Amino acid sequence: MTDAKAGRWKPGQSGNPAGRKAGQRHRSTVMLEKLMASDAKTILQAVLTAAAAGDMSAARMILDRVVPVAKDRPIAIDLPDTSTMQGSQEAAGAIVEAVARGHMLPSEGAALSALLEAQRRTIEAGDLERRIAEIERRLNP
């Protein structure tokens, strides 16, 4: 129940212990899904007929399901070889320049920069591993 001093529910205790359980769907949602399942073919045919008759909202509904809006697009940009730290630095500059000139959206530049940063960390880890192995080889001849 409640904590008399604070007037609040105790941590981990629900405000309505008899309420709906986690993951349980609302009755109206379940009922609508049953109706849709039983008449799905009829409903789909009605929407297709409406779209064919020129109903743009019906057409949009169908097209949104068949051809969803693309969230990303391919990006074509010339980058230097990114297998070295020097090349990664030059590539970062090229990305910033492309965004600044409007050839690439800022969000696209950020996504490419994140990929470039992952590549840089991979190069750095490989370089550190190689250096440690060389130090260990020298210390333990």
Secondary structure, 3 states (H helix, E strand, C coil): CEECCCCEECCCCCCCCCCCCCCCCCHHHHHHHHHHHHCHHHHHHHHHHHHHCCCHHHHHHHHHHHCCCCCCCCCCCCCCCCCCHHHHHHHHHHHHHHHHCCCCCHHHHHHHHHHHHHHHHHHHHHHHHHHHHHHHHHHCC
